[in-house]
Amino acid sequence: MQSNRPYNKLYRIGGEEFMILCPKTALEDAKIVAQRIRVLIENYKYDNQNITISLGICEYKAEYDFDKFYKKVDIALYSAKENGRNRVEACS
């Protein structure tokens, strides 16, 4: 599986928050992609310091409008931050 497919889209949604939309990606595959991104950033040194990233992921469902989808992803992101940072959390 590729993590940089041409139809994946990266958006900056505020300050230090970004969203990657991965169409045609099951939640389990999205977890793999998110974990790869997390490890790449964890292993990168900036100004001789390690940096980390917390990620929230959610699978879009037909009954969601964008606001509901965004809210679910945001809850997962804050769960990752509250549970120790530098981790991936999926919405329920």
Solvent accessible surface area in square Angstrom, and as a share of the most:
residue,aa,sasa,rsa
1,M,110,0.49
2,Q,115,0.51
3,S,49,0.31
4,N,118,0.61
5,R,36,0.13
6,P,116,0.73
7,Y,94,0.36
8,N,25,0.13
9,K,102,0.43
10,L,119,0.59
11,Y,102,0.39
12,R,166,0.60
13,I,71,0.36
14,G,34,0.33
15,G,54,0.52
16,E,164,0.73
17,E,43,0.19
18,F,116,0.48
19,M,16,0.07
20,I,74,0.37
21,L,60,0.30
22,C,34,0.20
23,P,58,0.36
24,K,185,0.78
25,T,22,0.13
26,A,54,0.42
27,L,42,0.21
28,E,110,0.49
29,D,52,0.27
30,A,20,0.15
31,K,69,0.29
32,I,81,0.41
33,V,10,0.05
34,A,5,0.04
35,Q,77,0.34
36,R,106,0.39
37,I,40,0.20
38,R,35,0.13
39,V,56,0.32
40,L,130,0.65
41,I,50,0.25
42,E,55,0.25
43,N,110,0.57
44,Y,126,0.48
45,K,120,0.51
46,Y,140,0.53
47,D,121,0.63
48,N,138,0.71
49,Q,125,0.55
50,N,91,0.47
51,I,73,0.37
52,T,75,0.44
53,I,51,0.26
54,S,19,0.13
55,L,25,0.13
56,G,16,0.15
57,I,22,0.11
58,C,19,0.11
59,E,68,0.31
60,Y,120,0.46
61,K,93,0.39
62,A,103,0.80
63,E,124,0.56
64,Y,17,0.06
65,D,89,0.46
66,F,114,0.48
67,D,106,0.55
68,K,98,0.41
69,F,16,0.07
70,Y,67,0.26
71,K,133,0.56
72,K,45,0.19
73,V,25,0.15
74,D,41,0.21
75,I,113,0.57
76,A,3,0.02
77,L,26,0.13
78,Y,98,0.37
79,S,32,0.20
80,A,0,0.00
81,K,55,0.23
82,E,144,0.65
83,N,80,0.41
84,G,59,0.57
85,R,141,0.52
86,N,37,0.19
87,R,93,0.34
88,V,27,0.16
89,E,33,0.15
90,A,37,0.29
91,C,22,0.13
92,S,133,0.86
